[in-house]
Each structure stands twice: as structure tokens, then as C-alpha cells.
Amino acid sequence: MTDLHALIQDVPNFPRKGIMFKDITPLLANPSGLALAVEMMVNPFRGRHIDIVIGAESRGFIFGTAVAQALSCGFVPVRKPGKLPREKVSLTYDLEYGQDTLEIHKGSFAPGARCLLVDDLLATGGTMRACCDLVESLGGQVAGVSFLIELEFLSGRARLNPYEIYSVLKYAQ
């Protein structure tokens, strides 16, 4: 079996001093590692009647489309401003230092749709919390949230209560 931890490379001081970046590109380049990662992100949600997968820009697109295919459902992107051409809903949320905005197309899924939200990384939880809020603003139900990596020391899971959260790889520090 492929050791997924071995396929994640630490890059010190990126994107700024003091940050230990978890580089997923070696995992993405490894066919068996990528397949295993997607399968592990999907398995807790099989048989849960997921209607649509929602992926956060940008690496959530990579895993979100693969998860959607594995669950035989569609995929909807959540994007940064200015990227979606049709009528959309926007949400501005707080970051550690500043604010950011995310958008989703109106009518991306039917009201009451059971949505699985996917991203590569759970850090502070702000981006995924905004995604959950966007989905709910359109009448969707957050059936769960799936991540490849969780940085437990940043306590992002706490911002995502009461949703079911699954992380394939966890880092204590």
C-alpha cells in the first residue's frame, strides 16, 4: 500500500517565513498515491446519497472532480471573485490578516441537495466555513466535508461544527 505521508513534501518558509508548507504535488504525480487519496476521501461518504460535490478553489477542484466521479454525481466549483460568468452568490469572510471573498453560481444544485464539500487542506477552517455558508444560502444541505490534509494544531475543525469532517492525513504540528 502506498504511504501517503511519504508523498507529501515539507517546504520550509513557504509562502512566508515560519510556515511549513505541505506540498501535495508529489502525491498528485503518483498514480497509486492519487488513486488511494481520492478513495480514502470518498469512502466515508459512500452510500450516503450525495447529490453534488462542491470544491473550493483551487486545489479543491483537483480532488472534488475525482470525488464526484467516484460518487457518480456532479461537481460545482466555489471560486474567487470575477471567475464565474453567471448570476452568483458571494460571501466575504475574515482571514487571520484581512478578508477574502468566495462565490458560487445560483442554481448550481436543487434546494435540499445533499452536498459533500471537498478541499485539499484544513488549516484554520475559514475557507471551508465560507463554502458551507454559501451552500446553505442556496438551500443545500452540507452532508459532510472531506480533506486530504488536516493541520490539527490550527484547530480549523472547531470552525466547522456541526458538520461531519473527514481528513485522510493529520499533522499534529
C-alpha positions, 0 to 999 in steps of 0.5 A: 500500500502506498504511504501517503505521508511519504508523498507529501513534501515539507517546504520550509518558509513557504509562502512566508517565513515560519510556515511549513508548507505541505506540498501535495504535488508529489502525491498528485504525480503518483498514480497509486498515491492519487488513486488511494487519496481520492478513495480514502476521501470518498469512502466515508461518504459512500452510500450516503446519497450525495447529490453534488460535490462542491470544491473550493478553489483551487486545489479543491477542484483537483480532488472534488472532480475525482470525488464526484466521479467516484460518487457518480454525481456532479461537481460545482466549483466555489471560486474567487471573485470575477471567475464565474460568468453567471448570476452568483452568490458571494460571501466575504469572510475574515482571514487571520490578516484581512478578508477574502471573498468566495462565490458560487453560481445560483442554481448550481444544485436543487434546494435540499441537495445533499452536498459533500464539500471537498478541499485539499487542506484544513488549516484554520477552517475559514475557507471551508466555513465560507463554502458551507455558508454559501451552500446553505444560502442556496438551500443545500444541505452540507452532508459532510466535508472531506480533506486530504490534509488536516493541520490539527494544531490550527484547530480549523475543525472547531470552525466547522461544527456541526458538520461531519469532517473527514481528513485522510492525513493529520499533522499534529504540528 
